Amino acid sequence: MSEETKTEETAEATEEQLTLESLDLKKPLDKMTVKELRELCIDKFSKFIVGASGMDKETLLASIKDVLGIEDEEEPKPAEEAKSKIREIKDQVKALRAEKAKAESRKAVEILRKKINRLKKQTRRLAKV
C-alpha cells in the first residue's frame, strides 16, 4: 500500500508543478504553431494528454488549457459585430445616394460624394476584421 500512495503523491505533485509559468514558454499558447503545441504535449504533458500527434490546434489548445486549469474566455466575435455595423453604414450610404440624386448645387453633390466615399472606406476596413 505504501508504494501506491507514493505513486499517487508523485502524480499529484507533478500536476501541481505544471503551471503556465513553470513551462517557460517563449510565446503565448495561442500564438504557438501546431508543431510547437504537439512537441509541448509530448514533452511535458505525455501523462495527461494522449493522442496529441493526431489532434488539430484547437483540440491541442483546449486539452493543454484543461490540464493547466486555464479557463477559456468567451470573446464576442468581432465578425458578427462588424457585420451589423457594415449593414448600418450601407443603409447610410443608400440614404446619402438618394439625397445626392436630389441635390441641385454642385457643391452639395461634392460634399455628399465625399461622405459616401468615407463611409465606403469604413465598410472596407470593417470587412477586413
Solvent accessible surface area in square Angstrom, and as a share of the most:
residue,aa,sasa,rsa
1,M,191,0.85
2,S,74,0.48
3,E,132,0.59
4,E,110,0.49
5,T,67,0.39
6,K,127,0.54
7,T,87,0.51
8,E,107,0.48
9,E,111,0.50
10,T,81,0.47
11,A,54,0.42
12,E,100,0.45
13,A,40,0.31
14,T,47,0.27
15,E,99,0.44
16,E,133,0.60
17,Q,123,0.55
18,L,30,0.15
19,T,56,0.33
20,L,73,0.36
21,E,138,0.62
22,S,61,0.40
23,L,13,0.07
24,D,123,0.64
25,L,49,0.24
26,K,204,0.87
27,K,81,0.34
28,P,85,0.54
29,L,10,0.05
30,D,81,0.42
31,K,141,0.60
32,M,18,0.08
33,T,72,0.42
34,V,46,0.27
35,K,144,0.61
36,E,56,0.25
37,L,0,0.00
38,R,76,0.28
39,E,91,0.41
40,L,15,0.08
41,C,1,0.00
42,I,101,0.51
43,D,107,0.56
44,K,96,0.41
45,F,0,0.00
46,S,70,0.45
47,K,160,0.68
48,F,65,0.27
49,I,13,0.07
50,V,127,0.73
51,G,46,0.44
52,A,7,0.06
53,S,84,0.54
54,G,73,0.71
55,M,39,0.17
56,D,79,0.41
57,K,63,0.27
58,E,126,0.57
59,T,63,0.37
60,L,0,0.00
61,L,20,0.10
62,A,61,0.47
63,S,24,0.15
64,I,0,0.00
65,K,29,0.12
66,D,113,0.59
67,V,47,0.27
68,L,26,0.13
69,G,61,0.59
70,I,61,0.31
71,E,153,0.69
72,D,108,0.56
73,E,147,0.66
74,E,171,0.77
75,E,140,0.63
76,P,101,0.64
77,K,130,0.55
78,P,80,0.50
79,A,48,0.37
80,E,111,0.50
81,E,101,0.45
82,A,10,0.08
83,K,143,0.61
84,S,62,0.40
85,K,105,0.44
86,I,29,0.15
87,R,132,0.48
88,E,103,0.46
89,I,8,0.04
90,K,87,0.37
91,D,75,0.39
92,Q,94,0.42
93,V,9,0.05
94,K,132,0.56
95,A,63,0.49
96,L,29,0.14
97,R,122,0.44
98,A,53,0.41
99,E,93,0.42
100,K,65,0.28
101,A,89,0.69
102,K,163,0.69
103,A,27,0.21
104,E,170,0.76
105,S,62,0.40
106,R,213,0.78
107,K,154,0.65
108,A,37,0.29
109,V,46,0.26
110,E,67,0.30
111,I,82,0.42
112,L,13,0.06
113,R,95,0.35
114,K,102,0.43
115,K,86,0.36
116,I,10,0.05
117,N,56,0.29
118,R,145,0.53
119,L,27,0.13
120,K,66,0.28
121,K,106,0.45
122,Q,75,0.33
123,T,16,0.09
124,R,136,0.50
125,R,148,0.54
126,L,44,0.22
127,A,71,0.55
128,K,175,0.74
129,V,103,0.59
